[in-house]
Amino acid sequence: MKIFLDTEFTDFAETQLISIGLAAASGEVFYSEVPFQRQKCSQFVNEIVLPLLNPEAALCGPAELRKKLIDWFDLVKPGDEEVELCFDFETDWDLFCAAIGDKNIPPWCIRHKIGARNINALMRLDFHRKYDLPEHHALNDAMALRYAFRERPSVAT
């Protein structure tokens, strides 16, 4: 099973997690926001990402986020099947690892960095338009990745 991951974060220079979204191929979703230092946010994040947040509904501290992530994986993981955690940007994986705690990454969770050749860019944009969901929101972007993902065989080098 594939689960698609996206995060929003403060800045490339001093990266702090703001929100995390997961969208399973089976349809289940996970979303949470965490406390962050607003002064560390880039201008882009202040203008585009922060207005999309809903801390009253989704905010939790680091320990609660870790527990929620572990509990969610326990609910969505089908039996003995491995789970490919798919992401398109390395920082998403790094922030996920920090959020769940490196020692808490389940052994059945396989890291899968997907490249541009696996994402149909037009379908990704279509997802946001079709469902009227803005980009740069972690859950919306995770669902858009799931929608636009296309399995492609490896290219021999």
Phi, psi and omega in degrees: 000145178254140172234130183260135187242138169215149177228160167242144184213168190293312187191160177287330184284311180236081189285122172231137178297137173250312181207158181223137178229141177228136179228112180280147177302333180280355175112338181291149178227158177222138176212138175206154174241153180230158175298144180211167180268108184301326181293347178271356183283141174289167177299318178303312181297315178301319186276324189253315187278309187301323178296344181272352184283157176222073186299333179297330184263332193233359187284134172210156179284172183302317181293319179293320178299314179304313180295318180297319178297312180299315179297319180296315178299321178299325181284321188266342183291122180276106176051229183270004183294139174287153178244126174268117176270106189262133179212158182247000182219127186306324181298328176301314179297314181301316180289324174299313180300317179294321182292315183274339183090122184311321182286347181263358178293118183299144181296337179275000181268112184261126178288129182221096176281120180261143182258177181302331180291345178264351183245123175279105186301322179293321178292325178298312177295320179300321179303310182297321179289313184300318183259005179052048179244122184293149173288166177070030168239126190305315182288317178302317182289325176295318179292325177294321175300314180300316182296320187264357183290137175226124178291128178227138179295154178298146177266128179291139179250000000 
